[in-house]
Amino acid sequence: MDKPIFILGCTKSGTTLMRNLFDGHPDFFVIPTESHFFQHTRRWVSYYTRKTKPQDVSIDNIKKNMVSWIELSNSITQKITDAFTEGKWNIDLFKETIFSKETNNLRELFDLYIRAIYKSLYGKDLNTQLNFVEKSVENAEFAFELKTMYPDAKFVHIIRNPYSNIVAFRKYISINRFPYLKGLLFSMYNSYYYLMKNIDFVDNYHVVVYEDLISNPEKTMRDLTDSLNIPFNEKLLFPSLMGENWGGNSTSNEKFTGVSNKNIDKWKSEITSFEINLVNSLFKGVLEKFNFDIVNPSKSIYFPAKKESPYKYLMNRMLWVNFPRF
């Protein structure tokens, strides 16, 4: 368990796909849901859609937070998010394992959490020679902490074309109406900020462009495994969840049998001029850094988006005016 792989990236950027591509690799235990470790420990999480205020909590209460999360994971299915494990958990085994020993630091607690997850899912102890793969969207801001806890850890950060990402994220929030974009924008901002910081200062921090992954999965995964210094395996080309074929969590609800680039340009017919203006104004540096083509909006940022109510229009334009810029 000394050489885990942490998968990072913004909501709806392809992180779940990347995690599930690792699922069939024999050298790893891939956690089939987001663990949200730092949220359970009540660290200050600024990623907006997972935001958590800092609190002093006992180890016992942290473990209770973990139990509550696993109970929730066992009770719901929300396939456009990352909730696919309903009914797969043995809650009694999780509780038995997580409360089985005292821990003295965050590393010991994280290791115990991983072992409890494995035993709850598979009914047996985790082989500690097996490394784990974990994905939580907020973890980009905790890369330094994770590297301190696991000095040999490796990181894979997925970045999706921001124009495409903003559309997918918006549809994730609301498919029928144009929503208030505060949480979306602050989450994207957080993810990009820590991406640009981590690639310069965190060792073994690797970036994969989502569009490259779905357009040429074999080359992308071979390049990635070379960078990670792990053996390539053909199962890395076929996403699965706990060994079963995984059909995706697209906001289109379309299911796939493998990695597909069918919808790679779908965002072009769905993006609004408001969203284009937002991306160009707030995330131009990301577009340039990763060689995404800059799109010119056809309308002013003050033109209402389709299905945007007057109230949401007012709130979104106030957000635009007041959003921090550098």
C-alpha positions as a printed Julia matrix, in Angstrom:
326×3 Matrix{Float64}:
   0.0     0.0     0.0
   3.03    2.28   -0.14
   2.65    3.3    -3.79
  -0.96    4.33   -4.36
  -2.24    6.17   -7.4
  -4.5     9.14   -6.75
  -6.74   10.25   -9.61
  -7.66   13.93   -9.58
  -9.63   16.36  -11.68
 -12.73   18.48  -11.91
 -16.24   17.06  -11.71
 -17.32   15.61  -15.1
 -13.77   15.75  -16.48
 -13.26   12.0   -16.93
 -11.91   11.0   -13.52
 -14.4     8.15  -13.07
 -13.51    6.74  -16.49
  -9.8     6.81  -15.66
 -10.35    5.12  -12.31
 -12.48    2.41  -13.88
  -9.86    1.75  -16.55
  -7.53    0.76  -13.72
 -10.15   -1.54  -12.21
  -9.02   -4.65  -14.08
  -5.3    -4.2   -13.48
  -4.03   -7.08  -11.31
  -1.56   -4.93   -9.35
  -4.15   -2.6    -7.84
  -7.18   -2.47   -5.6
  -9.36    0.2    -7.18
 -11.76    1.82   -4.73
 -15.12    1.83   -6.58
 -16.37    5.08   -5.06
 -14.91    8.39   -3.96
 -13.5     8.04   -0.46
 -13.58   11.76    0.52
 -11.0    11.1     3.22
 -10.19   14.74    3.99
 -13.85   15.65    4.12
 -14.45   12.92    6.73
 -11.51   14.19    8.79
 -13.07   17.67    8.64
 -10.11   19.34    7.0
 -10.83   22.61    5.24
 -12.06   21.55    1.79
 -12.48   24.49   -0.58
 -13.59   22.52   -3.68
 -17.02   24.09   -3.8
 -19.28   21.12   -4.46
 -17.52   19.18   -1.65
 -16.77   22.17    0.59
 -16.2    21.43    4.28
 -15.52   23.78    7.16
 -12.53   22.9     9.35
 -13.41   21.31   12.67
 -11.54   19.62   15.48
 -12.98   16.11   15.61
 -11.94   12.98   17.45
 -10.68    9.91   15.62
 -13.8     8.1    16.81
 -16.04   10.71   15.17
 -13.98   10.61   11.98
 -14.59    6.88   11.83
 -18.3     7.49   12.37
 -18.23    9.93    9.43
 -16.68    7.18    7.31
 -19.36    4.71    8.39
 -22.07    7.21    7.42
 -20.51    7.65    3.98
 -20.3     3.91    3.34
 -23.9     3.48    4.5
 -24.94    6.17    2.02
 -22.9     4.53   -0.75
 -24.68    1.27    0.0
 -28.14    2.81   -0.25
 -28.23    4.97   -3.38
 -27.48    4.76   -7.08
 -26.87    7.99   -9.01
 -25.18    6.96  -12.2
 -24.35   10.4   -13.6
 -22.4    11.1   -10.42
 -20.2     8.32   -9.09
 -22.63    6.21   -7.07
 -22.6     2.67   -8.46
 -22.12    0.56   -5.33
 -25.62    0.25   -3.92
 -26.03   -3.06   -2.08
 -22.38   -4.07   -2.49
 -21.18   -3.25    1.03
 -21.16   -5.34    4.2
 -21.67   -2.54    6.71
 -21.0    -4.73    9.73
 -17.6    -5.77    8.34
 -16.76   -2.13    7.6
 -17.59   -1.09   11.16
 -15.73   -4.05   12.63
 -12.57   -3.2    10.67
 -12.59    0.58   11.0
 -12.99    0.34   14.8
 -10.6    -2.61   15.17
  -7.49   -0.63   16.08
  -6.19    2.71   17.23
  -4.43    5.0    14.75
  -1.78    7.58   15.56
  -1.69    9.69   12.4
  -3.5    10.35    9.12
  -1.47    7.78    7.2
  -2.44    5.0     9.6
  -6.07    6.15    9.49
  -6.12    6.24    5.67
  -4.59    2.75    5.51
  -7.2     1.45    7.94
  -9.97    3.12    5.91
  -8.76    1.4     2.74
  -8.59   -1.98    4.48
 -12.1    -1.52    5.87
 -13.42   -0.65    2.41
 -11.84   -3.73    0.88
 -13.08   -6.1     3.58
 -16.58   -4.63    3.4
 -16.69   -5.19   -0.37
 -14.94   -8.55   -0.67
 -15.3   -10.17    2.75
 -11.58  -10.78    3.23
  -8.44   -8.93    4.26
  -6.59   -6.78    1.75
  -3.17   -8.03    0.68
  -1.02   -5.12    1.83
   1.39   -5.75   -1.06
  -1.42   -4.57   -3.34
  -1.41   -0.84   -4.03
  -4.66    1.06   -4.26
  -6.16    3.53   -6.72
  -8.33    6.28   -5.25
 -10.28    9.09   -6.86
 -11.91   12.05   -5.14
 -12.48   15.3    -7.04
 -11.37   17.51   -4.14
  -8.01   15.8    -3.69
  -6.09   18.08   -6.06
  -5.93   20.57   -3.2
  -4.5    17.86   -0.93
  -1.73   16.58   -3.2
   0.97   17.91   -0.86
  -0.66   16.22    2.14
  -1.07   12.95    0.25
   2.55   13.08   -0.88
   3.63   13.59    2.73
   1.52   10.64    3.86
   2.59    8.44    0.92
   6.03    9.6    -0.31
   5.95    7.1    -3.21
   2.43    8.04   -4.32
   1.71    8.91   -7.94
  -0.93   11.28   -9.23
  -2.98   11.31  -12.42
  -4.85   14.55  -13.07
  -7.48   14.46  -15.82
  -8.2    17.69  -17.63
 -11.05   18.08  -20.09
 -11.48   20.89  -22.61
 -12.96   23.6   -20.34
 -15.71   24.39  -22.86
 -16.77   20.75  -22.86
 -16.33   20.46  -19.09
 -18.51   23.45  -18.28
 -21.35   22.03  -20.39
 -21.11   18.57  -18.81
 -20.88   20.06  -15.31
 -23.87   22.34  -15.94
 -25.97   19.39  -17.19
 -24.87   17.42  -14.13
 -26.31   20.19  -11.94
 -29.53   20.58  -13.92
 -30.57   18.94  -17.16
 -33.9    20.78  -17.6
 -33.12   24.38  -16.63
 -30.07   26.62  -16.87
 -28.78   26.69  -13.26
 -26.96   29.15  -11.07
 -23.29   28.5   -11.87
 -21.58   29.57   -8.65
 -20.69   26.08   -7.42
 -19.61   25.0   -10.89
 -17.32   27.97  -11.48
 -15.68   27.88   -8.06
 -15.12   24.12   -8.4
 -13.51   24.47  -11.83
 -11.43   27.38  -10.56
 -10.21   25.29   -7.61
  -9.32   22.31   -9.78
  -7.4    24.4   -12.32
  -5.59   26.39   -9.64
  -4.25   23.28   -7.94
  -3.49   21.6   -11.25
  -1.21   24.45  -12.3
   0.41   24.5    -8.87
   0.87   20.76   -8.48
   2.46   20.07  -11.86
   5.35   22.32  -10.84
   5.84   21.26   -7.24
   4.55   17.7    -6.69
   6.72   14.8    -7.84
   5.13   12.1   -10.0
   2.22   14.35  -10.97
   0.97   13.34  -14.4
  -1.63   15.07  -16.57
  -3.89   13.28  -19.05
  -6.08   15.22  -21.48
  -9.54   13.64  -21.56
  -9.93   14.16  -25.3
  -6.66   12.28  -25.91
  -7.86    9.44  -23.71
 -11.15    8.89  -25.51
  -9.7     9.48  -28.99
  -6.69    7.18  -28.64
  -7.07    5.15  -25.44
  -4.32    2.61  -26.1
  -1.62    5.18  -26.85
  -2.72    7.35  -23.94
  -2.76    4.48  -21.45
   0.56    3.08  -22.69
   2.15    6.52  -22.34
   0.64    6.86  -18.88
   1.83    3.47  -17.65
   5.31    4.26  -18.96
   5.26    7.54  -17.0
   3.96    5.79  -13.89
   6.49    2.98  -14.31
   3.84    0.27  -14.01
   3.23   -2.66  -16.38
   0.73   -2.12  -19.17
  -2.21   -4.53  -19.18
  -4.83   -4.91  -21.92
  -7.55   -4.53  -19.29
  -6.54   -0.89  -19.0
  -8.45   -0.34  -22.25
 -11.81   -1.55  -20.92
 -13.52    0.26  -18.04
 -15.01   -1.92  -15.34
 -16.37   -1.6   -11.82
 -15.42   -4.35   -9.39
 -14.68   -6.56  -12.38
 -17.96   -5.93  -14.2
 -18.3    -3.97  -17.44
 -18.97   -0.28  -16.79
 -21.12    1.61  -19.28
 -20.23    5.14  -18.24
 -21.79    8.02  -16.3
 -22.4    10.49  -19.1
 -25.01   13.19  -18.55
 -26.53   11.98  -21.83
 -27.4     8.67  -20.07
 -25.92    6.89  -23.08
 -24.18    3.61  -22.26
 -20.98    2.38  -23.87
 -19.2    -0.96  -24.02
 -15.74    0.61  -23.99
 -13.94    3.93  -24.32
 -15.75    6.02  -26.95
 -15.18    9.43  -28.52
 -18.67    9.5   -30.04
 -19.69   12.63  -28.12
 -16.34   14.41  -28.13
 -17.73   17.46  -29.98
 -21.28   17.37  -28.63
 -20.58   20.37  -26.42
 -20.27   22.58  -29.51
 -24.02   22.37  -30.13
 -24.91   22.74  -26.43
 -22.65   25.47  -25.09
 -24.08   28.96  -24.57
 -22.37   32.24  -25.36
 -22.48   32.99  -21.64
 -20.44   29.86  -20.9
 -17.97   30.61  -23.7
 -17.44   34.09  -22.3
 -16.94   32.66  -18.81
 -14.31   30.17  -19.95
 -12.48   32.77  -22.05
 -12.42   35.28  -19.23
 -11.64   33.0   -16.28
  -9.72   30.06  -17.72
  -7.86   31.38  -20.75
  -4.54   30.38  -19.18
  -5.73   26.77  -18.98
  -6.82   26.81  -22.62
  -3.4    28.08  -23.66
  -1.4    25.81  -21.34
  -3.01   22.64  -22.71
  -3.43   23.8   -26.32
  -7.22   23.91  -26.48
  -8.56   26.06  -29.32
 -10.12   29.31  -28.13
 -13.74   29.74  -29.2
 -15.27   33.13  -29.96
 -18.81   33.67  -28.64
 -21.52   34.62  -31.09
 -23.41   36.74  -28.55
 -22.68   39.05  -25.63
 -22.26   37.64  -22.15
 -25.41   39.56  -21.25
 -27.54   37.62  -23.73
 -29.8    35.19  -21.78
 -28.96   31.5   -22.0
 -31.58   29.04  -23.19
 -33.89   28.01  -20.31
 -32.33   30.59  -17.99
 -35.02   32.12  -15.78
 -34.97   35.88  -15.05
 -33.88   35.19  -11.47
 -31.05   32.86  -12.54
 -30.07   35.37  -15.23
 -29.67   38.1   -12.62
 -27.77   35.83  -10.23
 -25.43   34.54  -12.95
 -24.58   38.0   -14.28
 -23.92   39.24  -10.75
 -21.67   36.21  -10.31
 -19.87   37.13  -13.52
 -19.3    40.72  -12.41
 -18.08   39.78   -8.93
 -16.07   36.63   -9.68
 -12.38   37.06   -8.66
 -10.01   37.73  -11.56
  -6.26   37.99  -11.78
